[in-house]
Amino acid sequence: MLALAAGIGGYYYLGDQTLLVRVLVLLGAVAVTVVIAMQSEPGRAAWEFTKEARQELRKVVWPTRKETRK
């Protein structure tokens, strides 16, 4: 959470920089936060849950546009 907070703080601290630089700093902080989270057991469990949820979504038979309108 500290890395993410630092990224948000950096976004506002660099207010005089271009939007591209500010967004890159924020995305870098998010990437660092994800890497740190994946090193913990809750982070790995959340990733595993996400993968399983995607697999279940692929099994669903979704209605066509025409079926949805009816």
C-alpha positions as CSV (number, residue, x, y, z in Angstrom):
1,M,0.0,0.0,0.0
2,L,2.9,2.3,0.7
3,A,4.2,1.9,-2.9
4,L,0.7,2.8,-4.3
5,A,0.4,5.8,-1.9
6,A,3.8,7.0,-3.1
7,G,2.7,6.7,-6.7
8,I,-0.4,8.7,-6.0
9,G,1.6,11.3,-4.1
10,G,4.1,11.4,-7.0
11,Y,1.3,12.0,-9.4
12,Y,0.3,15.1,-7.6
13,Y,3.8,16.2,-6.6
14,L,4.8,16.2,-10.3
15,G,1.9,18.5,-11.2
16,D,4.1,20.8,-13.3
17,Q,5.2,17.8,-15.5
18,T,3.3,16.6,-18.6
19,L,0.4,14.3,-18.1
20,L,2.4,11.4,-19.7
21,V,5.1,11.6,-17.1
22,R,2.6,11.7,-14.3
23,V,0.6,8.7,-15.6
24,L,3.9,6.8,-16.1
25,V,4.9,7.4,-12.5
26,L,1.5,6.2,-11.3
27,L,1.5,3.1,-13.6
28,G,5.0,2.3,-12.3
29,A,3.8,2.5,-8.7
30,V,0.9,0.2,-9.6
31,A,3.3,-2.3,-11.2
32,V,5.5,-2.3,-8.1
33,T,2.5,-2.8,-5.9
34,V,1.3,-5.7,-7.9
35,V,4.8,-7.4,-7.8
36,I,4.9,-6.9,-4.1
37,A,1.4,-8.3,-3.6
38,M,2.2,-11.3,-5.7
39,Q,4.9,-12.3,-3.2
40,S,2.4,-12.7,-0.4
41,E,0.0,-15.6,0.2
42,P,-3.2,-13.3,0.0
43,G,-1.9,-11.9,-3.3
44,R,-1.3,-15.3,-4.8
45,A,-4.7,-16.5,-3.6
46,A,-6.4,-13.4,-5.2
47,W,-4.6,-14.2,-8.5
48,E,-5.7,-17.8,-8.3
49,F,-9.3,-16.7,-7.7
50,T,-9.2,-14.4,-10.7
51,K,-7.9,-17.2,-12.9
52,E,-10.6,-19.5,-11.8
53,A,-13.3,-16.9,-12.3
54,R,-12.2,-16.3,-15.8
55,Q,-12.3,-20.0,-16.5
56,E,-15.9,-20.1,-15.2
57,L,-16.9,-17.1,-17.4
58,R,-15.6,-18.9,-20.5
59,K,-18.0,-21.8,-19.7
60,V,-21.1,-19.6,-19.7
61,V,-23.3,-19.7,-22.8
62,W,-24.0,-16.0,-23.4
63,P,-27.2,-14.9,-25.3
64,T,-26.9,-13.3,-28.7
65,R,-27.8,-9.7,-29.2
66,K,-31.1,-10.7,-30.7
67,E,-31.9,-13.0,-27.7
68,T,-31.0,-10.2,-25.3
69,R,-33.3,-7.7,-26.9
70,K,-36.3,-10.1,-26.7
